[in-house]
Amino acid sequence: MLINNIAELREQIPASVTLDFNDIKPKIRLVEREVIQRIFSSELYDAVIASGASGDFLKLREILAEAVAHLALVQYLPFGQVQFDSGGIRIVTNENMKTAFEWQIDKLEDECTKQGWSAVEAALEFIENSEITQLRDIWEETDTYKLAQDSLISNLRTFEKFVNLNHSRILFNKLLPVLSDQQEEVIKEAIGKPLFLKITKDLNPASDLLIKTRKLASKALAFKTMAVGFMDTLLILTDNGPLVIDGMVSRQPKAKRSAPTDVVLIIAENYKTRAAGALRELVEFCQTNADELVEFKESGNYIGDPEAEQNHIPRPDPDWGVAFF
């Protein structure tokens, strides 16, 4: 594990930690399994904890240990406040100590959550900028990396040229499945597979025309991803059916309120409209430059007869943006 004893936990937590390591150990395993290995892959996790890890691997381990310590403590807090016995569930107090005020526990949870996910973000950035061959080789075999590389928008920096994600690589990675789906269903269908492959795989050397086409396609993809992403995050699927995220998430005054449904729908619709406009701009650009972008002529949106072009009215399509009638 990345944290193996209470001393290592204390190195990461700026507070007096006197609990027994076996109490928090299950939560450390949980965070390593559900967060670290899912984001970074089990192969990279194994390489990081391997004995003799040094250099960039050692630096990455230190960052991941910071993430695990803080996120594991967040998971442990509800259990740390109570004790279980045959008489029930109790809160332990004595003449020297009493349970912390709820606002103090809430503040601790917020700070640990913030620092834990900040460390995950730092680890992703560290790997992205790493030049060590072995570390990069392992990372480039992960599903997260491969999914990004198959996209017009392969990293957060490119995505934020069009939409701000508050510099969150974590959020970008969560959006990758939506981005990949919209790329297949919308962008590739709009300009045709031959031209799509041209702008994703054959940009060396790149002409100004291909660069412009890719930029327009990336903008449409970013807007469409955000439109769908806002709708997807509005719902949680449970065994009792889909639940809309709305209202207070806790009875406590400190609870953060989820964005109202109507606000989320307005934002999603705004991005959908912007996506339709960007998609129309992309198709019109490809049509105008079809003599140079010859692959576009194999697209279903290509209009070969100049007279017929006057009879085709580009209209918004609710499913993927623009269709010609």
N, C-alpha and C positions, 0 to 999 in steps of 0.2 A: 504494500500500500504506500501511498504518498505520505501519509501520517501514520507513524508506527508506535508512538508512545505519547504520554502526556507532556513530556518535555518538548517534543516537536510541535505539539499543538500550542503550547505556551509561546513558542517562538513567533507564532503567527497572530495570536490574539493579544492585544494590548490591555489585558486585564488580569486580575487574579483568578486563575483557573485551578480549582482544587478537586474537581470531580474525578472519579475513577475512570481510567481510560476505557475499560470494558463497557462502561455506560454509553459512551459516545461512539464506540467502535462500529456498531451496526449502522449508524448514520453516516460514518465515513465511507463504509462500503457502499451504501446507497448512493451517495453523491458521486463516487468514483464510477459506479456502474451506470447510473442514469444520466449523468451530466458529462463527465470527462470522457468516458469511452464512447459515448454516442456522438459527441462532437468531434473528438480527435482520433477515434478508432482504437480498437483494442491493441492493434499492432504498434501504434505509436506509444500508447500507454505502457506496453510491455518493454519497449525500448528505453523509455524514460526511467522506469524503475529498476532496470537491469543493473546489477552490481558493476561498478567501474564507470558508470555514466559520468561524462566529463564534458567540458566545453559548452557548446550550445545545448546539449542534452541536459547538463546539470543546471544551466540557467532556466531552461524550460521547466525542469522539475521544481525549482524553487517557486516559479510563478504558479504552477498548478497546485502545489502544496498550499499556497496562500488561498487559492480559490476553494480547495477542499475544506480547509480548516473553517473558513467563515460560513460556507454553505452548509456544512455538517452541523455547525452550532445552531444555525437557523432551524434545521430539522429537529434538533435535540431540545430546543427551548420548551415546547409544550410538555415534554416528558420531564424536564428538569425541575419544573415547578411543583410536581406532585409525586406522591409515593403510592404504590399499590400494595395492598395486603388483603388478608381474608376478611378484614373488616370494611373494606371499601377503598375509595380513592381519597387521599388526604393531602393537605398542605402542611408542610412541616415548619414549625417556628419554635424558637426557644428564647430564653431571656437575653441572649447575646445577639441573635439574628432574627430577622423576620423577612417574609417574602417581599421582593422589590415591588414598588408601585407599578401599576399596569403601564403607565406612560413611560417608565424607565425600561420595562421589558420591550415595549413597542419600539422605542428608540434604538435599543440594542439590536432588535431584529432588523430594523430598517438599515442600520449602518453595516451590519454583517452581510445582508443581502447585497447592498450597494458595492461593498468592497469585494465580495466573492465574485460577482458577475463582472466587475471591473477587471479582476485578475484573469478571468476567462477571456475577456476581450483583449487584454494585454498579451496573453498566450497566442491567440490567433494572429495578432499583429506581429509578434515575434517570429512565428513560423513563416508568415508571409514574406518577411524581410530577411529571413535566414539564407545564408549562402553555403551552409554546410551540406555537402552532397548527400550523406546518409540520412540526415533529418529531412531534407527536401524529398528524397526518394521515397521514404515511408509516407510522408504527407501526401505526395502526389498519387499514391495508390488508394487513398481513402475515397469513400463515396462522396463526401462533401466536396473534395477538391475536383473530382471528375465531373460531378454535376455542374460545378461552376465553369469548368473549362469547356464544356459542350455548349455553353451559352454565349450569346452575343455580348452579354454583360458578365464578365468572369470574376469581378471583384467589387468590393464596396466602393472603392475610389471611382470606378466608372459609373456605378449606379447613382452616386451622389452628384454626378454632373447634371442629372435630370431631376432627381428627387432626394431631399434630405432625409436621412435615417438617423440623424443625431450621431453619426460616426459609429454606429453599432454594427460590428461584424456578426454579432450573435443574431440580431434581427435579420440581417442580410442572408445568413445561412438558413434561417427559418423560412424565408421567402423563396429560397431556391426551387423547391418543388413547384410552387405556383408559377414562378418565372419560367421554368422549363416547360410546363404545360402550356402557358400562353404563347411561348415561342413556337411550339409545334402547331397549336390550333389557330393562331392568329397571324403571326408574322410570316411563317413559312407558307401558309395558305394565301396570304395577300400578294406576295411577290414571286411565288413559285419556288420549288425546291432547288432547281439549278442555280438561280441567282442567290438564294439563301446560302447555299454551299460556297458560292463564289466569294461572298463577303465575309464568311466565317473562316474559311480554310485557305483562301488563296489571296492573301493581302501582302505578298512579298514577291516582287515589288508591288506596292499599292498605288493605284492611280487616284487622283483627287476625286474622280467620280465615284469610285468604289468606297473611298473613305466617307464621302458625303452620304452615300446610300446606307452605309453601316450606321452612321450617326443618327440618321432619321429613323432607321429601324430600331435602334437601341432606345431612342426617346419614346417611340410608340410602345415598345415592350415594357419600359419602366413604368409608364403611366398605366398601362393595362394591368400590370402586376399589382400596383398599388390599389387599383379599383377592386380587383378580385380579393386582394389581401384584406382590405377593410371589411368586406362582406364575410370572409371566412373567419376572421377573428371576432365577429359579432356573435357566433354560435359556439356552443360546446355540446358535443354529442355524448350522451350518457345512455345507460341501459334503460332509463325511463323516457328516452326520447331526446330530441334537441332542446336545449335551453338557451334562451336569449340572455346575453350578458347585459343586465340592466339593473338599476337601483343600487342600494347599499349592499356591499359584499360582507358586511359585518354589522352587528348591532351597536358596535362601539363608535363614539363620535369621531375617533381618529381615522376611521376607515376611509379609504379612497373610494370615490364614486366612479364607477365605470361610465364612459361617455354615453350620453343618452342615445337611444336607438335612432331618433330622427337626425341627430347630428352626424352619426356614423354614416347613415344613408346619404345625407347631403354631400359629405366628403367623398364617399365612394362614387356617387353620381358625377361629381365634379371631375374626378380622375377619369371616369369612364368617358366623359365628354372630351376631355383633353386627349385621351387615347385615340378616340375616333378622329379628332382633328389631326393628330400626328400621323395616324395611319393613312388618312386621305392625302396628306402632304407627301408621304412616302410613295404611295401609288402614283400620284400625279408626277412626281419627280422621275420615277422609273419610266412612266409612259412617255414623258417629254424626251428622255435620253435613251429610249429603247434601241436606237441605232448603235449606240455604244454598249449599252447594257443588254446585249443580245439574248442573254439567258431569260430576261423578263418576258420575252415573246412566247415562252413556253408556259407562262402563267395564265390562269383563267381570267385574270383582270386585264390582260393586254388587249388593246383595241387596234386592230391592224388597218381597218378601213377608215380614213380620215372623215368621210361623210358619216359613217356609223358613229364616230366618236361624238358628233354633235347630238346624236339621239340617245346617248348614254348619260344618265344623270347619276352621279355618285351620291348615294344616300346612306345615312347611318344604318348600320345593321346591329341589332341589339346583342347579337352573339359575338361578333368579332370585329366590328368596326365599319368597314366600307364594302359595299357591293355595287356592281354596275348593273343597271336595268335597261 
